[in-house]
Amino acid sequence: MEMKMDQAALQAFLDRDFPQVAGMFAFVEVAPPVVSMALIASDQHLRPGGTVSGPSMFGLADVCAYFCILSVLGPVGLAVTTNCSIDFMRKPPPGRLICRMELLKLGRALAVCEGRIFSEGAQDKPVARASLTYSIPPTG
């Protein structure tokens, strides 16, 4: 798939259009159809017992899918999540989480992504798996 936005362009879009969360996420790899991002987990992302919360992992998967799609589609601010299924498989310890998201299909109206989330340095033991569908706004 052809890259329409590289890592610098995606970072600028994140910083400009989503400043409220820009500091929580970092791009790790942008190589369409794959984008990897990190959640810089702080105390606000932890559940009692010291594990990263499910909503925080969902947020990482959703943001990573969004930017995975934009890397191929270009800067379309109104692409929105229409479906997400996430399986939580292991309790991640506090620290940096990485999501590796792959764009499986980009159609005129829908985009489908699938990804895995793992603790940094433990890519062989995913903590979650996510499948997301996004609605693409009509052009023209």
C-alpha positions as CSV (number, residue, x, y, z in Angstrom):
1,M,0.0,0.0,0.0
2,E,1.2,3.5,-0.9
3,M,2.1,5.7,2.0
4,K,0.3,9.0,2.0
5,M,1.5,10.2,5.5
6,D,4.9,9.4,6.9
7,Q,5.8,9.3,10.6
8,A,6.5,13.0,10.7
9,A,3.2,13.9,9.0
10,L,1.2,11.6,11.4
11,Q,2.9,13.0,14.4
12,A,2.1,16.6,13.3
13,F,-1.5,15.6,12.7
14,L,-1.7,14.0,16.2
15,D,-0.1,17.0,17.8
16,R,-2.4,19.5,16.0
17,D,-5.7,17.7,16.1
18,F,-5.5,15.7,19.3
19,P,-3.3,17.7,21.7
20,Q,-5.3,16.3,24.7
21,V,-3.7,12.8,24.1
22,A,-0.7,13.5,22.0
23,G,1.7,13.1,24.9
24,M,0.4,9.7,25.8
25,F,1.3,8.0,22.5
26,A,4.5,7.7,20.4
27,F,5.0,6.3,16.9
28,V,7.4,3.3,16.8
29,E,7.1,2.3,13.2
30,V,5.2,3.5,10.1
31,A,5.5,1.1,7.2
32,P,2.1,0.7,5.6
33,P,0.1,-1.4,5.9
34,V,1.6,-1.6,9.4
35,V,1.9,1.1,12.0
36,S,3.2,0.5,15.5
37,M,2.6,2.9,18.4
38,A,3.5,2.9,22.1
39,L,1.3,3.9,25.0
40,I,3.4,5.8,27.5
41,A,1.5,4.4,30.5
42,S,1.5,6.5,33.7
43,D,-0.3,6.1,36.9
44,Q,-3.6,7.3,35.3
45,H,-3.5,4.2,33.1
46,L,-3.2,1.7,36.0
47,R,-5.9,-0.4,37.8
48,P,-5.5,-1.5,41.4
49,G,-3.0,-4.2,41.6
50,G,-0.6,-2.3,39.2
51,T,-1.8,-3.5,35.8
52,V,-2.6,-1.3,32.8
53,S,-6.3,-0.9,32.4
54,G,-8.5,-2.3,29.6
55,P,-9.7,1.1,28.6
56,S,-6.1,2.3,28.2
57,M,-5.3,-0.7,26.0
58,F,-8.5,-0.1,24.0
59,G,-7.4,3.5,23.5
60,L,-4.0,2.4,22.3
61,A,-5.6,0.0,19.8
62,D,-8.0,2.6,18.5
63,V,-5.5,5.4,18.1
64,C,-3.1,3.0,16.4
65,A,-5.8,1.8,14.0
66,Y,-6.7,5.4,13.2
67,F,-3.2,6.3,12.3
68,C,-2.6,3.1,10.4
69,I,-5.5,4.0,8.2
70,L,-4.4,7.6,7.8
71,S,-0.9,6.5,6.8
72,V,-2.5,5.1,3.6
73,L,-5.6,7.3,3.2
74,G,-4.1,10.7,4.1
75,P,-5.3,13.3,6.6
76,V,-9.1,12.5,6.9
77,G,-10.1,13.8,10.3
78,L,-13.6,12.4,10.2
79,A,-12.8,8.7,9.8
80,V,-14.5,7.1,12.9
81,T,-14.5,3.8,14.7
82,T,-17.6,1.8,13.8
83,N,-16.7,-1.5,15.5
84,C,-14.0,-2.8,17.9
85,S,-13.5,-6.3,19.3
86,I,-10.7,-6.7,21.8
87,D,-9.5,-9.8,23.6
88,F,-7.6,-9.2,26.8
89,M,-5.2,-12.2,27.2
90,R,-2.7,-11.3,30.0
91,K,-2.4,-8.6,32.6
92,P,0.3,-6.2,31.4
93,P,2.7,-4.8,34.1
94,P,3.2,-1.1,34.4
95,G,5.3,0.3,31.7
96,R,5.3,1.0,28.0
97,L,2.9,-1.0,25.8
98,I,3.3,-1.4,22.1
99,C,0.5,-1.9,19.6
100,R,1.3,-3.3,16.1
101,M,-1.6,-2.7,13.8
102,E,-2.1,-3.9,10.3
103,L,-4.5,-2.5,7.7
104,L,-6.2,-5.5,6.2
105,K,-8.6,-3.8,3.9
106,L,-9.2,-0.2,2.8
107,G,-12.4,0.2,0.8
108,R,-14.4,3.2,-0.2
109,A,-16.6,3.3,2.9
110,L,-14.9,1.0,5.4
111,A,-11.4,0.1,6.6
112,V,-10.5,-3.0,8.6
113,C,-7.5,-3.4,10.9
114,E,-6.1,-6.0,13.2
115,G,-3.5,-5.6,15.9
116,R,-1.7,-7.0,18.9
117,I,-0.7,-5.2,22.0
118,F,2.3,-6.4,24.0
119,S,4.6,-5.1,26.8
120,E,7.7,-3.6,25.4
121,G,10.4,-6.3,25.1
122,A,7.9,-9.2,25.3
123,Q,6.6,-9.4,21.7
124,D,6.1,-13.2,22.0
125,K,3.4,-12.7,24.7
126,P,0.6,-10.5,23.5
127,V,-1.5,-8.9,26.3
128,A,-4.4,-8.1,23.9
129,R,-5.6,-8.6,20.4
130,A,-7.9,-6.2,18.6
131,S,-10.0,-6.0,15.4
132,L,-11.3,-2.6,14.4
133,T,-13.5,-1.3,11.6
134,Y,-13.5,2.4,10.6
135,S,-16.0,4.3,8.6
136,I,-14.4,6.5,5.9
137,P,-16.3,9.7,5.0
138,P,-17.4,10.1,1.4
139,T,-15.1,12.4,-0.7
140,G,-16.4,15.1,-3.0
